[in-house]
Amino acid sequence: MPQPPPSSPSSRRAFSTRQIPCPHATCNRWFKTLPGLKRHQSSLHNFTFSSDSTNVTAHHRPPSQPAPGTTRDYHETLTVSDKSADDWGPYGDKLRFETAEFIFQNAEMSGGEVDRLCELWGRSLQSDSGGALPPFTDHKELYKTIDATQVGDVQWDSFSLKYDGERPSIGDVPPWMDIPYDFWFRPAYRLVERLLSNTDFDGEFDYVPHRDFAGENEARCYENFMSGDWAWTQADRIAADPSTHGSTFVPIILGSDKTTVSVATGQNDYWPVYLSIGNIHNNVWRAHRNAVEPLAFLAIPKAAKKYTDNPLFRRFKKQLFHAAMTRILTSLNAGMTTPQLMKCPDRHFRRIVFGIGVKGPDMAVTIGPYIADYPEQVLISGIVQNWCGRCLAFPNDLDSGGAPRTKEFTHALIEELPLGVIWDEWGVDANIVPFTHDFARADIRQLLAPDILHQLIKGTFKDHLVEWVGKYLELEYGKAGAKERLADIDRHIASAPPFPGLRRFPDGRGFSQWTGNDSKALMKVYLPAIEGHVPDDMVCTFRAFLEFCYIVRRNVITDDTLDELKDALQRFHQYREVFRDLGVRPDGFSLPRQHSLTHYEALIRLFGAPNGLCTSITESKHITAVKKPWRRSSKYNALDAPQFPGPVPAARNTAGNFEAVEEENEEGGNLEEDESAGIVDERPGLAHSNVVLACRPARNRAKTSHALAIELGIPSLPSLITHFLSEQLHPESQPTRSGLLPFTGPIKIFNSAIATFVAPSDPSGIGSMRHEHIHAVPSWRRGLARYDCVFVSTDDTQEGMLGMEVARVYCFFSFIHTDGETFPCALVHWFDRIADVPDELTGMWMVAPSFLDDGSHNLAVVHVDSITRCAHLLPIFGKENVPSVVHCHNSLDVYRAFYVNRFADHHTYELTS
């Protein structure tokens, strides 16, 4: 009988559901087969991390766990939930929940597509299962089930505001005066409850303001928000009321950022306001794990062109914002005056207070910092454009500084001086009363959070320094000469070798629509690209600025770090004078975003490390809160559509409700999650990096050491393996390579290895961990070869680059020794340091490929355990133009000297400093 074709049902592999759970304590994944579970464990949980100390202090112990030897007696009423672990609410069971989550949140199917899927699903069940029904019959049942979700549901509400000021007595009344403006919002109080009850934050949440000190000199350490002086000062004020003793202070953090969802179809702008709480750790904010909630959508008043510059209309728009914010935050008043009982991430109930002073007529309430870019800071703080929102520095000489702006001083100005004088000489718009006026202890001028994205990355780097380089080249060489040199700079950028997580620029930096990620990626490779085309002082300007940026992004900032920060800022101000001297900035550098750098030291002391409080966390929320719902809407009155806040239940509008249902069922061990590329959600504590080979060996590659030697063109490979094996088995002896028999056994080749490490300053999982793939493959994505470079630990007694060597990996492989032990290895080509100190101009270490006396490559076989992670090398181009044949895949072969790119990411910056 002929065999059925592969597509026939009889040849299909039997279907199996995921039945095998991962036994790891913090993992909820399930697998169909044991090999699948084994591959998952080897790649994600096979860590050999070690702590620096066997004595784990209470600081590193999850708050929900008692100290060793301590017995904890839990409250019988407030900490016990009677909810069953398999209670899936309106979904009924796990299958219906996961189906709804996949269709609505992951696949984002339309109603018609849902109906078609349900029909096909139902027909398959009727033929195979005797009339069984699919999880949902159509999209109406799906939406009805989602709308019935109560867990995590915070309903949207709306109100309207309208102009009620003076109207013109002569002529037509401007239409904008008669239009009611709609505002959609959710009760801030309920959102705080929702954030506090998110068990995903357990272990990443501070319940008490604290001050950390480290080292023999007890240097102050600033990390998460609650480690700053602002939270400590507020706690002192709260403690003035004895009734608040024992309460948990929850600072309210706000942020707003206008966004445009479509340019081609007209002006489709939305103005979301977001809310978070200061107890959440910075790494959770950066991991974008529902630590920021959409609070409101503000109205954006628009008028005909003849009214847009009307002072009355412009004043009304500002007043409308502050009036709306006052009303939106009304629900927080209860928590400002009386402690509220709320469930916390560790599943315990605590008395929560948002901010309170002494009871009685001196009662004082406050809110926390506000995250916004400079245009919104102008609006929020009621200042005049080009002035600083935090100090009284004059706009034509911002860097000379000025006294801090305060609420009391601003009120005194308004009482004593004419409005015009206040506007011109003090930079205050006296017609605006900030919404924080109702919070007696809140001074918005001192609550403006640092903004790394707009002040440093998009502002100072992209809009200022990069543009100034172009202007300098044009002044120095003319338009034609500038284009030629900019084209060569683009070739420098395009020839940067691949690196995990590094965005490539195949055409250089010549693109019109810049994003924040584009600017971040360009910062990593721009410094060596301009060397040779601009004066050394310009290179030093970029180096000082990049060092400032990378210091600011550190997860923990100490007093010593702040000294480094001040030094980098001083050097930046010193070297940027070259732009003034050469005519690029003849009027100086009085720019609000550059001036903001002078406030970073004070802001770090107030609010902790600024890598959490940044508009990047609000801009990332635009995707789920604004852009995706808009794309799924009819594009007409989108705020009234089911995907946006409107007259439908909120469960269908917020993806966080699916996570809320998952949290309720975590204890039952019923869920699995897919890991995002580059992110690992583990909490290893103090840890080192770990490298493992890929899950599966490569196909159609050599099977023996001799065959691999022929494939790679390295005849000495068997001897190198034998030398490595001897070092592993007899580490105390020093055998000579000539006296050893070459290894001839079978091997397995792998095209990549996975490095897992703690990188709290880079995008990472909740436990600050991420992983990257190190490639050594003869054809990358069906193209040219890719052989990545790595850091190899060679001396544990030294720190930084002095304890590591740079090498290029030509092959990953493993073999089994006669005693059954498996050795995972890498064949590497060593690089030598050109000097014992970094380059004075760029601050980067310089290396060159290492060769033996006979001119052959200096090769070695090393254990993968000695590899720390990927290293990124950038060619030292010199003053000659880059040939057209050079590209990112062969630049490591063409050039003979390289910079070790310390700016590849923040973990590399720390590693090589």
N, C-alpha and C positions, 0 to 999 in steps of 0.2 A: 504494500500500500504506500503511495507517495506521501511524503511528509507534508503537513499543512504549511502554508506560507507563514512567515513571521508575524503577519498582521492578523492571523486568524485567532479566534478566542481560545482554541485549544492549546496554542503555544504561549499564551500569556502567563507571566509569572503570577503565582498565587498572591492575592492581596492580603496584607497583614497590617493591623493597626499598631500604634506604638504602645508596647506593653512593658518594656523594661525601663525602670526609672534609674536615673543617675544617683549613686549612693552618696555623692558629695553633699555635705551638710547645707550649703547655700545654693545648690543648683536644683532647678525644677524641671530639667529636660527629661523627656522619655524617648526611647529608641525602639526600632522594630527588631533589630538583631544585636547579638552580643558583639560582633565585630564593629558595628556602628558605635556602641557604647565604649568599646576599647579605644577607638580612634578619638572619640570625644575626650575621654579621660587623658590620653597621652598628649593631646594638643592643648587642653584648657586647664587640667588639674594636676598635671605631672610636674609640679613646681618643686624646686629644691631650695626654696628661699630659706634664709636663716636670719634670726634676729641678732642684733648687735649685743643683746644682753638676755640672759635667761630669766631675769627678773622683770616681768612685764608689769609696768606700773598701772595704776588706776587710770591714768590719762589715756592709755592705749586700750583699755578694756572697755568693751561695749557697756553703756550705762545700764542696760537691762540685766547684766550679770553681776552677782555679788563677788567680793574679793575671795580668794582662796581661803578656806577654813571658816567662812562666814555663812551663817544660816539666815535666809531671808524669809520672813513671814509676810505673805501677800494679803492685801485687804480682801475680805470675802465677797464684798459687793461691787466695788468700783473697778476691779480688774478682771472680772470673769465675764465672758460673753456666752450666752446660751445659744448662739448661732451654730448650727451644724457645719462641719467642714465641707459637706457635699450639698449645701443649700445654695442653689444657683439662682434664687429669686425668680423673676418672671420667665427666665429662660428654661427652667425646669431641670436641665442637665447640662453637663459640660459640652456635649456635642452641639447643642443649639447655641450655647454661648459662643463657642469658638467659630461656629458658622457665621453668626451675626458679626462678630469682630472681624473676621476675614472679609466678608462681603462689604461691610460698611466702612470700616476703618482702613483695612489694608488694600483691598482691590478697588474701593471707591466706585462701586458699580452704580449705574443709573437704575431707576425703577424698572425700565423695560428689560435691562440686562438681568436684573434679579428675577423677574418673572420667567425669563427664558431659562435661566439656570434651574429654578425650582421645577419647571416643567420637565426638563431633561432628567433631573434627579428623580422626580416622581415616576417617570416612565421606566427608568432603569429599575426602580424598586418594585414596581408592579409586575415586571416580567421575571424578576429574580426572587422576590420575597413575598409573593402572594398578596399584593395590595398594600404593603407598608407605605407610610407617608414620609416625605422628606421633612427635614427640620422645620421648614417654612413653606407654606403653600404659594405665597406671592409676596411682593414688596410691601403690601399693606400690613400683612401680619408681622413681617420683620420690623417695620417702623413702629407698629403698635407695641411690640415687645420691648424694643429699645426705649420707647417713650415711657414705659412702665417701670423702668429702672429707677430705684430710689436711692441706691448707694451712690454717694458722690454727686447727687443731683442738686445743683444750685440754680434756681430759676432766674431767668432774665426778666427785667422790668424796664419800664421806660417813663420818661417825662419830657415835657416840652418847655422851652424857654423862649421868650419873645421880647423884642425891644420895647421898653416903656419910658424912654427918655423924651426929650424935646423933639418936636417935629417942625419942619420948615413951615412958616406962616404964609410964604409966597411960593407959588410954583407947585410942581408935582411932588408927592411924597415918594422917596426912593422905595422900590419894592422890598428891599431887604428889611425895612422897618416893620413890615406887616407879616413877614414870614415866620411861622413857628418853627423852631429848630428842635428836632427830636434827638434825645440822648438815650442810648440803651446801656443798662448797667446791671450788675449783680451785687447783692448785699455784701459789702466788704467783710462784715462780721462772719458770714457763712463761709466765705472763701478762706478766712483764717482758720476756721474750724476744720475745713477740708484739708488744708495744708498740714495742720497739726496732727490729724488722724492718719496721715499717710505713713504706713509702717515701713515703706521703702526707705525712709529717712532715718530709721533706727540705726544708731551707731554713727550717724553723720549729722548730729543735732546737738547744739549746746543749750542746756537748760539754765545755765548761770553765767553771767559775765565773768571774765577771768583775765588775769594778767600772767603771761608766761615769761620766764627768765631762763637763760641757758648759758652754759660755759662757766669757767672760773670767775669771769668778771660779771656774771649774772646780767648779760645783755638782754634787753627787752626784746621779745619776739612778737611779731604781729602776723597773724594768719587769718583765721576766719573773722567774720564781722564782730562776734561777741568778744574777741580779744582786744578790740580797740578801746580807746579812752572814752568815746562817746557813749557806748553801752554802759561802761562803768559809771560814768557821771550820771546817766539817767537812773541807774540802779540806786545811787546815793539819794537822788531826789525822791524816788519811789519809797525808799526805806524811811523817809521822814514821816510817813504815815504808818503807825504801828499796825493798822489793820491789813497792810499788804505784806507783812513779814511772812516769809515762807512761800510767797507767790513766785511764779515764773514770769519773767519779763519777756514779752514777745514784741520786738520792734517791727513796725509796719514799714515796708519798703515799697515805694511806688516808682513807676517809670512810664513814660509815654514816648511815642515815636510815630510820626506820620509815615505812611507807606503808600506807594502807588502800585496797583495790581495790574494795570494795563496802560501802556502809553499809546499804542497804535489805535485803540478804539476810543480815545478821548481821555479826559482827565478823570480817572477813577481812583480817587484818593480816599483812604480811611485813616482814622485817627484813634487807634486803640490805646487804652490805658491798662497797665499791668500791675499786679500786686504780688508781693512775696513777703517773707518774714526773715528777719536777720539771724534767726537761730540756725538756719540751714547752712551747712558748710559750703565753702566756695566750690569744691570739686563737684558737688551735686548740681549747683547752678550750671557749671560748665558742661556737665554731662547731659543737660537739657532733660532732666527726669521729672517733669511736671512740678518743678519747684517754683514756677512762675505761672500765675493764673490770669487770664483776661478778666479785667474788672469792668471795663466800660468801652463803648464806642462813642466818641465825641462827635458832635456835629461840626461840619466845616462850612461856615457861612461863605457864600459866593454872591457876587454881584456883577452887574454890567461893568465894562471896562472904565466907564466914566466915573464910577463910584469906588473903584478899588484903591485909589490913592487918597480918597476922602478921609481926612483926619478923624471925623466922627465915626465912619465905618470901621476904620482900623482900631479905634479905641473900643468900639463895641465888640469886635472879635476877641480882644483880650479880656474884656470884662465878662463876656459869655463863658470863656474857658474857666475862669476862677469861680464864677457863680455855679457852674455845673459841678466842678470838683468839690465844692463845699457841700452840695447836696448829695453827691455820690458817697462821700465819706461819713454821712450822718450816722450810719448804723454802727460805727466804731465808738460812738460816744459812751455807750454802756460800759465797754471794756476799758475806757479811759478813766472811769471814775470808780468802778467797783470790780474787784477780781471776779473772773468768770470761770466756772468749772468746765474744762475741756479735756478730751482724750488726746494723748500725745503719741508720738511715733513708737514709743516702747510699750504701748497699750495700757499705760497707767493714766489715771486722771489727775490733773493738777489745776490749781487756781492760777488763772492766766490774767495778766494785766498788760495793757498796751502802753500805758504811760500815765502817771498821775503824780501830782505834787501833794502839798499839804491840804487837807480838807478845809472847807470854809471859804471865805472870800479870796484867799490866796491860792485857791486850787489852780494847778497848772498842768495842762496836758500837752502831749507832743506827738509827732510822728517821726519816722526815721528818714534816711536820705532819699533823695529823688534822683532817678537815673534819666538823663536826657542829654541830647547833643546841644551844641551851642545855640542854635536858633530857638530851641524850646527853653533853654536856660534863660534867655532874654525874656521870653514870655512869662515864665514861671516866677522869676525873681523881680519882675517889674523894673528892669533896667533899660537903658538905651543901647541900641546896636553899637558894637565895637568897644563897649565898656566891659570890664570884668565883673562877673556876678558875685565874686567873693571878696574883692578888695576895691579900694578907691583909687587905684592907679589910673592916670589919665590916658585916654585912648591913643594919644600921639606919643606916649612914652610908657607903655605898659610895663616893660621890664624893670623900670625904676621902682615898681611896687607901690604899695600904699597901705593905709590902715585897713583892717577888716571892716567889711560892711556889716552893720548890725541893725536889728529891728528898731532899737531905741534911737540910734543916730538918724535913721531914715525918717522916723516920726518927727524928730526935732527939726529936720530940714523942712518937712512939709508944713510944720506949724509956723516956722519963722521966715521962710523965703518965698518969693513968687515962683509960680510953676515954671516959667521960662528959665529962671536962674537955676532951679533944681535940675532941669533937663540938660542945660548946656554945661554947667560947671560941676555937677555931681553925678550926672548920668542916671538919674532916677525919673521914671515916669510916674508922677504923683497922682495921675488919674486912675492908677491900677492899685487895687487892694489885693494882695496875694491871698489865695485860699487858706494858707496856713495862718492867717490873722486870727482865725477862730481857735487855733491851738496855741494857748498862751506861751508855752515853752518852746514852740517850734519857730525857728528863724530860717526860712527857706534859703536865705543867702549863705548860711553856713551848712546847709544840708545838701548842697549840690554835689553829687557824687562824681568821682573821677570817671573819665570816659576814654579808655584806651583806644577803642575803635575809631572814634571820630577825632579825638584830639591828637593822637599819636600816629596811628596807622594811615587813616584816610586824610587827616589834616596835615600834620607836619611833614610826614614822609611823602605821600602822593601829591597833594595839592601844592606843597611848598618846595621841598628839596628836589624832587625829581623834575619838577617844572623849572626850577632855577638852573639845574644842570643844562637843560635844553636852551635856556636863554643865554647862559654863559657861552656855550658852543657857538650860538648864532652871533653873539657879539665878537667873539674871538676869531671865528673862521668864516663868517658870512653864512647866508642861508644854504648855499650849495655845500660848503665845507661842513656845516653842522649836520646836514642830512647824511653825508657820507660817514661821519663819525658816529652819529646815532645808529646808523645801519650796522656798523661794526659792533657797537655796544649791544644791539639786538642779537647779533650772531654770538657774542659772548654769552648772553643769557640763554639762547637756544641750545648752546652746546653743553650746558650743565648736565652731568650724568644723572640718570634716574636715581631716585631716593624714595623710600616708602613715605607716602603722605605728601610728597612735594609736587605741587602743580607745575606742569611743564608749560613753557612758552615757546612753541615751535617757531613763532614769528617775532619773538622778542616782546617788548612791552608796548608795541604800537597798536593798541586796540582802544576803541572809543568808549565802551561801556565798562567802567571799572566797578568791581565789587569789593567788599571788604576782604574776601578770601584772595582775590587777585593781588591786592596790595600786600597782604601778609606773605604770599608766596614770593612776590618780587623782592620784598625786603631780605629774603633769605639768600638771594644770589646776586644782588645788585652791587654790593661793595667791590668784589674783584672785577666785575664787569666794566666799571668806569675807570679803574686804575689804568694809567697811561694816557687817558684822554682828558683828564682834568688835573688841576694843580693838587699837590699832596695835601694842602690844607682842606680842600674839599673832601678828599678821601677821609681825612681825620674827622671832619664834621660828621660824615655819615657813620663812621665807627663810633664816635661818642654818642650819637643819637641812638644807634642800634643797641649799644650797651645799656643806655638808659631804659629803652623799651624792654629789654630782656631782664633787667634787674627788677623793673616794676612788675613783670609777670611772674616773678618767683612766688611759689606757694607760701613760703615763710620768709618774712623780711625782718631782719634784726637791726639793732642799732648800728652794727658794723655795716650791714647792707645799706642802710641809709647814708652812711658816710661815702660808700661807693657811688650811691645814687647822686649825691651832691657833687662828687668829683666828676662824674660823667656829664652832669648838667653844666658845670663850670667849663669843662673842655668844649662842650657843644657851643656855648655862648662865645668862647674864645675863638674857635676855629671858623664859625659861621661868618665872622667879620670879613672873610675872603670874598663873600658875595657882595658885600657893601663896597669893598676896595676895588673890585673889578667892574663895578657899575651894574650889577644884576639887581641889587636892592639899594639904590642910592638913598632912599628915604628911611632905611633902617628896618627893624623887625618888630614893629608894634602890631602884633597879630594875636588876637585873643586865644586861638588854639595853641600857639607856641607859648604864649604867656602862661597858659594853664600848667605847663611843666613846673613852674616855680612853686605851685601849690601842692604838688604830689607828696612831699615829705609830710606836711601837716595833715593831709587827707589820709595817708597811711596810718599815722598815729591815731587819728580819729576813728576810722572805719576798718582798719585791718588791711590785709593785702588786697589790692584793687583788681585782681584777676577774676573776682566774682561779680563785683558791682560794676557792670559795664553794659553799654547798649547792645553788645553782641548777644546777651541773653534775651533781650527783648526783640531784637531783630530776628533771631532764630525762631521766636514764638510767632512771628508774622506768618510763617509757612503754614502752621496748623490752625492758627486763629483767624487768619484773613485770606491768604492767597489760595489755599486749597478749597475752602468753602466757596470763595468767589468763583473759581473755575468750574465748580459743580453746580453753581446757581444758573439762573436764566439770564444773568447780567443786568436784569431790570429790577430796580429797587431791591438790591441784593440783601440788604439788611432785614427785609421782610421774608426772605426765602427760608425754607426749612434748614438749609445748611448754615445760615447765619442766625444770630440772636434775633428772636422775633416772637410771634404769637404761638410757636410750637414749643413743646416741652424741651427743656435744656439738655436732656440726656442725649438727644440726637445731635446736638451741636458741639459737644465736648468729648473728645476722644478719651479724656481722663476718666470717664465713667467706666469704661472697660477695665482700666487699670484698677479702679476702686473695687469692682467685683472680684478681680483677681486677688487683690489683697485680702478680701474676706475669706478666700478659699486657699490661701497659701499654706496654712497649717496642715491641710489635708494632703499636701504633696501631689496635687492633681494637675499642675500646670507645667508647661515648658515654655522657654523663651529662646528666640534666636539671637545669637550674639551679633552685634554690628561689627563690621570690619574695623580692626584697629582698636576695639574697646573690649576690655575684660572686666566683668563685674565681680571682682573678688575683693576681700579685705585682708591682705596678708600681713598688715602691720609693718614693721621694719623689714625690708626685703632687698635682695640683690636681683640681678637679672637672671633669666633662665632661658636656655636655648635648646630646642629639640628639633629633630629632623621632621620632615613632612610626614603625613600619615601614610602615604603610599609611595613605594619606589617608582622610579621613572621606567617607562616602557621603552623597548627598542634601544636600550643602552647596553654598554658592556657588562658582562657578568663576572669577569675575572680581573685581577689587577693588571695582567699583561694586556688584555684587550682594552682596558681603560687607558693604559699607557700609550697604546697605539692610537686610540681615539683622540686623546688630548695632545699627542705629539710630545710626550714626556717620558723618555725611556727609563729614567731613574725612578719612576713612581714606585715599583715594587721595593726598591731599597729604602725609599722614604717611608713606606709603610712599616717595613721591618724596624727601622730606626725609631719610629714612633712607638711601636709595640714594645720595644726594649725599654724605652723611657717610662712607659706606663707600668710595666711589670717589675722593672728594677730602677726605680727613680733615684736611688742613692749612687748607683754606678754611672760611669761616663764611658759607655762603649763607643768605639770608633765605627763609622759607617762601613768602612772597608772590611771589617771582620765579621759582618753579619750576613746570614743567608737571606736572599730576597724573599719577600712574602709572595706566595703564588696561589693563595686560596681564593674562594669565591667571595664576591662582594655584591652589595646592593647600592645602586646609585639613586640619589634624590636630587630633584631639581631645585629644592628650596629647603630652608629651615625657618622655624618660627621662634623669634625672640620675644619674651614676655618680661616686662619690667615696670617698675613704679615710675610714673611720670606725672606728678600732680600738677605741673604747670602747663601741660599740654592737654588737648582734648582726650579724655579718658573716661573710664567707667566710674561708678560711684566709689570704688575702692582706690581710685587714682591709678589704675593699672591699664596698660595698653599692650598690644602686641603688633609686631611687624614681620613681614616675610623678607628673608634674605635670599636672593636669587642667585643661582649659578647654573645657567641653562644655555645650551648652544643655540637655541632659537626661542626668543621671547615673543609670545603672541604671534607665532608664525612669521616672525621677522628675524632681525639680527640677534646675535648672542647678547646675553646680559650676565655679567659677572660683577656682583656687588662687592664693595669694600666693607670691612668690619674693623671694630676695635677688638684687639686680643689682649687680655690681661696677662702680663708677664712678670709683674713685681707688685705683690700685695702690700709691700712696705711703703710704696710711694703713692702719691695722690695725683689725680688728673692724668695728663698725657705722659708724665714721667713714669707712671705705672702701667702704661699700655703701649702697644705697638699697633700700627695700621697695616692691614694686609688686604689683599684682593683674593676672593674665593674663586677658585677655578672648578671645584667640584665638592659636593657633599656625598659621602658614602658611609657605609657601615659594613663590618665584617664580624664574624664569630671566631673567637680564639678556640684553641683546642680544649680549654676547660669549660667552654660553653658561655663565656662572658662575651657580650656584644659591645663593640667599640664604635660609637658614632663619631665620625671624623670629618675634617675638611682639609682639602688640599689648597694651600694658600701661597701667594707670592708676597713676600715681605716688602714693606716700604721703609726707607731710612729717614730719620729726621735730618733735615738740612742744617738746623741749628738747635742748640739746647734751650732756646727761648723763643717765644712767638715773634712773628714779624712786627717790627715797631710801628709800621704804617697801618696795617690792617688789624693787628692784634691776633692774627691766626697763626697756628703752627704750620710749618712748611715741610713737606715730605717729598721723596723721590723714590721711584722703583729701585729695589736693591738687586745688585748683580754680583756674581762670584768673580773670582780673578780671571776665569776663562771666558767671561762675558755671558755666561748662562744665567738664567733667572735664579734668584735665591729663593728656593721653594722649601716648603715643609708641610708635614701632615700634623695637624693639631686636633686635640679633642674639642668637640663643640662646647663643652663646659667652660673652656677658656675664652670663648667668644662672648663679648658683652652685648653688642648690638651692632647695627649698621653704622658705617661711617660715610660721610659725604665729602668727596674731594672735588675741588674746583680748579681747573687749570690756571697756572700763572701765565697769562697771555703775553705779558710784556707790552711793547709798543708796536708790534707788528699786527697787521690785520689778520683776522681769522680766515683761513682758506675756506672756500665754498664746500670742499669735500668733508670738512669737519662737522660732526653733528653729535647729538647726545650719546649715541651708541658707540662711537669710536674715539671720543675725546680722551679717554683714559689710556688708549693705545698710542695716540698721536703725540701728546705732550709728555714731557719728562720731569716736570716739577709741578707740584700741586699745593693748594691751600687746604688744610683740614677745616671744612666749613663749620665753624662754631655756631653759626646762626641757622643751621639746618632746622633745628627745633629747640625748644627750651631745655629738654633733657640733655641734648648734645652740648648746649651752652654750659650747663652745670658740669657736665662730664669733662669738658676740655678746659675749664677755667682753672 
